[in-house]
């Protein structure tokens, strides 16, 4: 549910389990980048938002947006690497390898960057 909430900042999400509220995220307003950062801050914490750099790049029909944390904000596992293709959460070795390669000169071998990246590709070019 957290990953779906990250990908859809314009939609409110509430998750209750055994009477306990696990997630409460109101719909965000504003530009897509600003609303995504607000939602990511709600889910990943304020520290992520304070240490994240906005990314936005487009080439041909592919667009990459999102946030990548500074190298000083890292983790011992890759659990906080969030990747989305056309707003759907994915775990793809090629994309994760690209993230690891981008940070390889600035992170120790046993550390992992924290990222939330959104790749928009024409649907007919995605191999499900």
Secondary structure, DSSP 4 states (H G I P E B T S, - for coil): -HHHHHH-TTS-EEEEETTEEEEEEPPP-S-HHHHHHHHHHHHH-HHHHHTEEEEEEEETTEEEEEEEE-TTSEESSSTTEEEEETTEEE--HHHHHHHHHHHTTTS-TT-EE-EEEEEE--GGG---
